[in-house]
Amino acid sequence: MTPAQFARMIDHTQLRAYATQIDIAELCGEAQQYGFAAVTVNPAWTSYCAKRLAGSGVGIDAVVGFPLGATTAHVKVEEAHDAVRCGATEIDMVINVGALKSGFPEFVEREIGAIVKAVRGIPVKVILETGYLTAREKVSVCKMCVRCGAAYVKTSTGYGNTGATVEDVALLRRIVGNELGVKAAGGIRTYADVMAMVDAGATRIGTSSAVPIMESMRNESR
């Protein structure tokens, strides 16, 4: 994999509550410099990033229902609509984990389907927050995502009890096969972390450590 190909697998992420406009400007500049797939930001920064990155080839990835997934389905749909209006080219949505754990999988599936439908044509990555789920629940949500036409299943928000694991990435890949992408996110800080996730089946990586990871990759390639 060339550095350019490697960079196109990475969503350069800044989701801290205290991120300033200077931080977001830096994020966008780095994304352009390295050629990352997208910047992942909170919705309030979507229009700013869209203007900064216009014509750059870097996507604008807005999170929805982040990080708890506990807003109503109506609010998530409106949040996704608004993000797209503001220039989002991808959506990362958090499922309602509590509803799933309460035994209401049909509600979770309807919510995923509603967001996919609301932003028709925009890739939706569905965040499972795998650290809270049983293996059976992970399988169930993956199958929902396939049925609903999501673009990716994603491991974690980075704000849960655990981040991405090789085992979870491998499980998600096994269930969705080649129909969906798999995004690994949460606790991915080194080049070795990225390669372990890629080897397990990840096709996109979400990380706030993208720049040092890229520099490590370039050093490995020399």
C-alpha positions in Angstrom: 0.0 0.0 0.0 1.4 3.4 -0.9 1.2 6.3 1.5 -1.5 7.9 -0.6 -3.6 4.7 -0.6 -3.1 4.4 3.2 -4.2 8.0 3.8 -7.4 7.4 1.8 -8.4 4.8 4.5 -8.3 7.3 7.3 -11.0 9.6 8.7 -9.0 12.4 10.5 -11.0 12.9 13.7 -11.6 15.8 16.0 -14.7 15.3 18.3 -13.6 16.9 21.6 -16.2 19.2 23.1 -13.5 21.9 23.6 -12.2 21.8 20.1 -11.8 25.4 18.8 -12.0 26.9 15.4 -8.2 26.9 15.3 -8.2 23.1 16.1 -10.7 22.5 13.3 -8.8 24.6 10.8 -5.7 22.6 11.7 -7.6 19.4 11.2 -8.7 20.5 7.7 -5.2 21.6 6.8 -3.7 18.3 7.8 -6.4 16.4 5.9 -5.5 18.3 2.8 -1.8 17.9 3.3 -1.9 14.1 3.8 -4.9 13.4 1.5 -7.1 11.7 4.2 -10.5 10.3 3.2 -12.4 12.7 5.4 -12.5 14.8 8.5 -14.8 13.5 11.2 -16.4 16.4 13.2 -19.3 17.3 15.4 -22.2 18.8 13.4 -21.6 22.4 14.4 -18.4 22.4 12.4 -19.8 20.8 9.2 -20.4 24.0 7.2 -17.0 25.4 8.3 -15.2 22.3 7.1 -17.2 22.2 3.9 -16.0 25.7 3.1 -12.4 25.0 4.1 -12.2 21.8 2.1 -14.2 22.7 -1.0 -12.6 21.1 -4.1 -10.0 19.3 -2.0 -11.3 15.7 -2.4 -11.5 15.4 1.4 -14.9 14.3 2.6 -16.9 15.9 5.5 -18.0 13.2 7.9 -20.5 14.4 10.5 -21.5 12.4 13.5 -25.2 12.0 14.5 -26.6 11.1 17.9 -23.1 11.3 19.2 -21.7 9.9 21.4 -24.5 8.2 23.3 -27.0 7.4 20.6 -29.8 8.2 23.1 -31.6 11.1 21.2 -34.9 10.3 19.6 -35.1 8.9 16.1 -36.7 12.1 14.9 -33.9 14.2 16.2 -31.3 11.9 14.6 -33.0 12.2 11.2 -33.2 16.0 11.5 -29.5 16.1 12.6 -28.5 14.0 9.6 -30.6 16.2 7.3 -29.1 19.4 8.7 -25.5 18.0 8.4 -26.1 17.2 4.7 -27.5 20.6 4.1 -24.4 22.1 5.7 -22.1 20.1 3.4 -21.6 16.7 5.0 -20.6 14.0 2.5 -20.8 11.1 5.0 -22.7 10.4 8.2 -21.6 8.4 11.3 -24.6 7.6 13.4 -24.7 6.0 16.8 -27.4 3.4 17.3 -29.8 3.5 20.3 -27.8 1.0 22.4 -30.3 1.2 25.3 -33.2 0.2 23.0 -31.2 -2.7 21.6 -30.3 -3.9 25.1 -34.0 -3.5 26.2 -35.0 -6.1 23.5 -36.3 -3.6 20.9 -34.2 -4.5 17.8 -37.1 -3.5 15.4 -36.9 0.0 16.8 -33.1 0.1 16.1 -33.5 -1.2 12.6 -36.3 1.3 11.8 -34.0 4.1 13.1 -31.1 3.0 11.0 -33.4 2.7 7.9 -34.9 6.2 8.5 -31.5 7.9 8.6 -30.3 6.0 5.5 -33.5 7.0 3.7 -33.2 10.6 4.9 -29.8 11.2 3.4 -30.3 9.0 0.3 -27.0 8.8 -1.6 -24.8 9.9 1.3 -22.9 7.0 2.9 -24.0 6.2 6.4 -21.7 4.5 8.9 -23.5 2.9 11.8 -21.7 3.0 15.1 -22.5 -0.1 17.2 -20.5 0.8 20.3 -19.3 -2.8 20.4 -17.9 -2.6 23.9 -21.5 -2.6 25.2 -22.9 -5.4 23.0 -22.9 -9.2 23.2 -21.7 -11.1 20.1 -25.3 -11.9 19.3 -26.2 -8.2 19.4 -23.3 -7.3 17.2 -24.4 -9.9 14.6 -28.0 -8.6 14.8 -27.0 -5.0 14.2 -24.7 -5.9 11.3 -27.6 -7.7 9.6 -29.8 -4.7 10.2 -27.3 -2.5 8.5 -27.1 -4.8 5.4 -30.9 -4.8 5.1 -31.1 -1.0 5.6 -28.5 -0.2 3.0 -25.9 1.4 5.3 -22.5 1.9 3.8 -20.4 0.8 6.8 -20.6 -0.7 10.2 -18.3 1.0 12.7 -17.0 -0.3 16.0 -17.0 2.5 18.5 -17.4 6.2 19.3 -14.2 6.3 21.2 -16.2 7.5 24.2 -17.5 4.1 25.4 -16.0 1.6 27.7 -13.7 0.1 25.0 -12.6 1.0 21.5 -12.0 -1.1 18.5 -10.6 -4.6 18.9 -9.2 -6.9 16.2 -11.8 -9.5 17.3 -14.7 -7.2 16.8 -13.5 -6.0 13.4 -13.1 -9.6 12.3 -16.6 -10.4 13.5 -18.1 -7.4 11.8 -16.3 -8.3 8.5 -17.4 -11.9 8.7 -21.1 -10.9 9.1 -21.3 -8.2 6.5 -19.0 -9.9 4.0 -18.2 -7.7 1.0 -21.6 -5.9 1.1 -20.5 -3.2 3.6 -17.3 -1.5 4.7 -16.0 -1.9 8.2 -14.7 1.2 10.1 -12.5 0.6 13.1 -12.4 3.5 15.5 -11.6 4.1 19.2 -8.1 3.8 20.7 -6.3 3.5 17.3 -3.1 5.4 17.9 -0.2 3.7 16.1 0.7 2.4 12.6 0.7 -1.1 14.1 -2.8 -0.6 15.4 -4.0 0.4 12.0 -2.4 -2.5 10.2 -3.9 -5.0 12.8 -7.3 -3.6 12.0 -6.8 -3.7 8.3 -5.6 -7.3 8.5 -8.8 -8.1 10.4 -11.0 -6.6 7.7 -11.3 -2.9 8.3 -11.6 -0.7 5.2 -11.8 2.7 7.0 -10.0 3.9 10.2 -11.2 6.6 12.4 -8.4 8.2 14.5 -7.3 11.4 16.1 -3.7 10.3 15.7 -3.7 10.3 12.0 -0.7 12.5 11.5 1.8 10.6 13.7 0.4 7.4 12.2 1.1 8.7 8.6 4.6 9.7 9.6 5.2 6.2 11.0 3.9 4.7 7.8 6.2 6.8 5.7 9.1 5.8 7.8 8.2 2.1 7.5 8.0 2.5 3.7 11.6 4.0 3.4 
